[in-house]
């Protein structure tokens, strides 16, 4: 299934913008913008990820909302 047809694994309705490349639970790999923002604000951001929309939406969310700067990995194809 292509990313454009897939839904967010957490809420089940949003369009995924990011994929967790090293998920703790493999049932939750694809995240929409709202759920990904909530993870960051909660203090549990995705550390190794792949952007799905071709733009650094998740990277911008990290810049805007992540107060604890860690080393994040952008996975390439």
N, CA, C and O atoms as a DFTB+ gen file, in Angstrom:
308 C
 N C O
     1  1       0.841      -1.167       0.000
     2  2       0.000       0.000       0.000
     3  2       0.889       1.234       0.000
     4  3       1.833       1.324       0.786
     5  1       0.592       2.180      -0.874
     6  2       1.373       3.400      -0.948
     7  2       1.101       4.308       0.236
     8  3       0.049       4.222       0.869
     9  1       2.054       5.179       0.531
    10  2       1.923       6.076       1.681
    11  2       0.717       6.992       1.532
    12  3       0.128       7.403       2.532
    13  1       0.334       7.321       0.282
    14  2      -0.795       8.223       0.078
    15  2      -2.126       7.562       0.422
    16  3      -3.112       8.268       0.631
    17  1      -2.188       6.252       0.488
    18  2      -3.407       5.548       0.858
    19  2      -3.388       5.089       2.305
    20  3      -4.436       4.797       2.881
    21  1      -2.256       5.028       2.867
    22  2      -2.094       4.579       4.255
    23  2      -2.635       5.656       5.183
    24  3      -2.652       6.839       4.844
    25  1      -3.075       5.225       6.360
    26  2      -3.533       6.143       7.399
    27  2      -2.577       6.068       8.583
    28  3      -1.806       5.117       8.716
    29  1      -2.636       7.058       9.417
    30  2      -1.817       7.105      10.625
    31  2      -2.092       5.862      11.471
    32  3      -3.247       5.504      11.704
    33  1      -1.035       5.216      11.921
    34  2      -1.189       4.003      12.726
    35  2      -1.761       4.291      14.108
    36  3      -2.323       3.391      14.732
    37  1      -1.635       5.515      14.604
    38  2      -2.130       5.835      15.940
    39  2      -3.604       6.243      15.906
    40  3      -4.431       5.625      16.576
    41  1      -3.940       7.281      15.128
    42  2      -5.321       7.786      15.138
    43  2      -6.205       7.095      14.098
    44  3      -7.429       7.078      14.232
    45  1      -5.588       6.528      13.068
    46  2      -6.348       5.802      12.053
    47  2      -7.032       6.674      11.025
    48  3      -7.748       6.164      10.163
    49  1      -6.826       7.989      11.098
    50  2      -7.518       8.848      10.138
    51  2      -6.609       9.822       9.393
    52  3      -6.896      10.166       8.247
    53  1      -5.534      10.269      10.010
    54  2      -4.654      11.252       9.380
    55  2      -3.760      10.641       8.315
    56  3      -3.486       9.441       8.327
    57  1      -3.304      11.490       7.387
    58  2      -2.368      11.064       6.361
    59  2      -0.956      11.109       6.925
    60  3      -0.528      12.150       7.421
    61  1      -0.227      10.004       6.859
    62  2       1.119       9.977       7.437
    63  2       2.080      10.952       6.754
    64  3       2.078      11.107       5.533
    65  1       2.899      11.601       7.581
    66  2       3.954      12.486       7.068
    67  2       5.329      11.932       7.378
    68  3       6.323      12.354       6.788
    69  1       5.388      10.973       8.319
    70  2       6.669      10.459       8.788
    71  2       6.536       8.977       9.132
    72  3       5.487       8.516       9.584
    73  1       7.627       8.246       8.906
    74  2       7.681       6.837       9.269
    75  2       8.791       6.637      10.296
    76  3       9.923       7.076      10.094
    77  1       8.459       5.980      11.386
    78  2       9.439       5.618      12.409
    79  2      10.206       4.410      11.890
    80  3       9.621       3.347      11.684
    81  1      11.499       4.562      11.679
    82  2      12.307       3.493      11.094
    83  2      12.792       2.480      12.127
    84  3      13.280       1.411      11.757
    85  1      12.666       2.797      13.411
    86  2      13.053       1.875      14.484
    87  2      11.975       1.889      15.565
    88  3      12.241       2.273      16.704
    89  1      10.746       1.467      15.207
    90  2       9.657       1.546      16.176
    91  2       9.813       0.534      17.308
    92  3      10.283      -0.584      17.097
    93  1       9.415       0.938      18.501
    94  2       9.386       0.024      19.634
    95  2       8.306      -1.024      19.382
    96  3       8.496      -2.207      19.667
    97  1       7.183      -0.581      18.848
    98  2       6.076      -1.456      18.488
    99  2       5.857      -1.338      16.978
   100  3       5.495      -0.262      16.502
   101  1       6.065      -2.408      16.214
   102  2       5.931      -2.321      14.756
   103  2       4.521      -1.993      14.260
   104  3       4.337      -1.707      13.077
   105  1       3.541      -2.030      15.136
   106  2       2.186      -1.645      14.740
   107  2       2.048      -0.135      14.584
   108  3       1.076       0.347      14.002
   109  1       3.025       0.615      15.107
   110  2       2.979       2.077      15.056
   111  2       4.240       2.613      14.375
   112  3       5.210       2.991      15.032
   113  1       4.197       2.634      13.047
   114  2       5.326       3.118      12.245
   115  2       5.009       4.414      11.519
   116  3       5.894       5.250      11.335
   117  1       3.760       4.596      11.102
   118  2       3.363       5.734      10.277
   119  2       2.552       6.712      11.113
   120  3       1.579       6.334      11.765
   121  1       2.975       8.004      11.083
   122  2       2.385       9.028      11.943
   123  2       1.942      10.239      11.121
   124  3       2.672      10.714      10.251
   125  1       0.734      10.732      11.412
   126  2       0.254      11.970      10.781
   127  2       0.870      13.161      11.518
   128  3       1.492      12.994      12.568
   129  1       0.697      14.333      10.977
   130  2       1.313      15.527      11.566
   131  2       0.835      15.784      12.993
   132  3       1.640      16.105      13.866
   133  1      -0.461      15.645      13.234
   134  2      -0.999      15.925      14.559
   135  2      -0.472      14.938      15.602
   136  3      -0.092      15.340      16.701
   137  1      -0.450      13.655      15.261
   138  2       0.036      12.648      16.215
   139  2       1.546      12.755      16.413
   140  3       2.043      12.554      17.522
   141  1       2.279      13.072      15.341
   142  2       3.727      13.249      15.453
   143  2       4.049      14.456      16.343
   144  3       4.978      14.404      17.149
   145  1       3.284      15.535      16.196
   146  2       3.472      16.719      17.050
   147  2       3.207      16.360      18.504
   148  3       3.944      16.788      19.393
   149  1       2.158      15.574      18.755
   150  2       1.831      15.169      20.125
   151  2       2.962      14.350      20.738
   152  3       3.269      14.509      21.920
   153  1       3.586      13.475      19.948
   154  2       4.727      12.697      20.447
   155  2       5.871      13.615      20.875
   156  3       6.476      13.423      21.930
   157  1       6.153      14.598      20.053
   158  2       7.246      15.533      20.346
   159  2       6.944      16.315      21.615
   160  3       7.801      16.437      22.490
   161  1       5.741      16.840      21.718
   162  2       5.357      17.644      22.878
   163  2       5.368      16.793      24.148
   164  3       5.736      17.275      25.219
   165  1       4.965      15.534      24.026
   166  2       4.972      14.613      25.171
   167  2       6.394      14.287      25.616
   168  3       6.608      13.846      26.745
   169  1       7.361      14.502      24.732
   170  2       8.755      14.202      25.061
   171  2       9.218      12.850      24.567
   172  3      10.210      12.311      25.056
   173  1       8.495      12.294      23.589
   174  2       8.830      10.983      23.044
   175  2       8.911      11.050      21.515
   176  3       8.182      10.337      20.824
   177  1       9.798      11.905      20.985
   178  2       9.863      12.063      19.521
   179  2      10.439      10.830      18.830
   180  3      11.145      10.024      19.437
   181  1      10.122      10.709      17.561
   182  2      10.692       9.653      16.723
   183  2      12.140      10.042      16.449
   184  3      12.409      11.144      15.970
   185  1      13.061       9.154      16.747
   186  2      14.480       9.494      16.617
   187  2      15.080       9.116      15.270
   188  3      15.935       9.838      14.758
   189  1      14.655       8.013      14.693
   190  2      15.135       7.622      13.364
   191  2      13.912       7.563      12.467
   192  3      13.048       6.702      12.632
   193  1      13.846       8.484      11.519
   194  2      12.616       8.640      10.758
   195  2      12.877       8.871       9.273
   196  3      13.992       9.178       8.851
   197  1      11.810       8.711       8.503
   198  2      11.830       9.029       7.074
   199  2      10.622       9.913       6.794
   200  3       9.487       9.560       7.113
   201  1      10.887      11.066       6.194
   202  2       9.801      11.959       5.773
   203  2       9.092      11.314       4.585
   204  3       9.744      10.735       3.716
   205  1       7.759      11.410       4.539
   206  2       7.003      10.743       3.492
   207  2       6.479      11.675       2.416
   208  3       6.166      11.218       1.317
   209  1       6.375      12.945       2.689
   210  2       5.759      13.863       1.741
   211  2       6.763      14.642       0.896
   212  3       6.367      15.507       0.116
   213  1       8.047      14.352       1.036
   214  2       9.050      15.046       0.242
   215  2       9.465      16.389       0.804
   216  3      10.392      17.015       0.291
   217  1       8.791      16.842       1.851
   218  2       9.160      18.080       2.518
   219  2       9.493      17.759       3.962
   220  3       8.964      16.791       4.508
   221  1      10.352      18.542       4.596
   222  2      10.779      18.232       5.966
   223  2       9.760      18.667       7.023
   224  3      10.083      19.439       7.927
   225  1       8.536      18.168       6.901
   226  2       7.480      18.553       7.843
   227  2       7.846      18.117       9.261
   228  3       7.744      18.904      10.202
   229  1       8.268      16.872       9.410
   230  2       8.612      16.384      10.745
   231  2       9.852      17.094      11.290
   232  3       9.918      17.407      12.478
   233  1      10.815      17.342      10.437
   234  2      12.006      18.083      10.865
   235  2      11.648      19.456      11.383
   236  3      12.232      19.922      12.362
   237  1      10.690      20.115      10.737
   238  2      10.238      21.432      11.213
   239  2       9.505      21.313      12.545
   240  3       9.645      22.171      13.417
   241  1       8.717      20.239      12.700
   242  2       8.050      20.023      13.981
   243  2       9.075      19.854      15.100
   244  3       8.902      20.394      16.193
   245  1      10.138      19.108      14.826
   246  2      11.200      18.951      15.822
   247  2      11.811      20.295      16.179
   248  3      12.009      20.602      17.354
   249  1      12.108      21.094      15.165
   250  2      12.699      22.419      15.405
   251  2      11.776      23.312      16.230
   252  3      12.225      24.054      17.103
   253  1      10.475      23.226      15.934
   254  2       9.511      24.111      16.584
   255  2       9.125      23.677      17.990
   256  3       8.868      24.526      18.844
   257  1       9.079      22.365      18.249
   258  2       8.476      21.885      19.492
   259  2       9.392      21.083      20.399
   260  3       9.030      20.820      21.546
   261  1      10.537      20.695      19.938
   262  2      11.404      19.842      20.753
   263  2      12.346      20.706      21.579
   264  3      13.207      21.397      21.034
   265  1      12.176      20.662      22.896
   266  2      13.030      21.461      23.763
   267  2      14.319      20.732      24.104
   268  3      15.342      21.372      24.349
   269  1      14.289      19.421      24.125
   270  2      15.475      18.624      24.398
   271  2      16.073      18.198      23.066
   272  3      15.548      17.301      22.406
   273  1      17.148      18.824      22.676
   274  2      17.771      18.513      21.391
   275  2      18.655      17.280      21.522
   276  3      19.616      17.269      22.292
   277  1      18.326      16.265      20.778
   278  2      19.118      15.038      20.723
   279  2      19.610      14.875      19.299
   280  3      19.374      15.729      18.445
   281  1      20.277      13.802      19.060
   282  2      20.714      13.504      17.707
   283  2      19.626      12.692      17.024
   284  3      19.341      11.563      17.422
   285  1      19.025      13.268      16.001
   286  2      17.996      12.581      15.249
   287  2      18.565      12.142      13.919
   288  3      19.457      12.790      13.370
   289  1      18.054      11.052      13.407
   290  2      18.559      10.497      12.151
   291  2      17.469      10.543      11.098
   292  3      16.378      10.003      11.283
   293  1      17.778      11.186      10.007
   294  2      16.881      11.178       8.859
   295  2      17.315      10.017       7.982
   296  3      18.430      10.018       7.459
   297  1      16.450       9.029       7.815
   298  2      16.783       7.848       7.028
   299  2      16.610       8.152       5.551
   300  3      15.600       8.726       5.143
   301  1      17.570       7.778       4.771
   302  2      17.485       7.971       3.327
   303  2      17.082       6.673       2.652
   304  3      17.229       5.592       3.223
   305  1      16.582       6.785       1.452
   306  2      16.083       5.615       0.723
   307  2      17.152       4.609       0.432
   308  3      16.878       3.574      -0.176
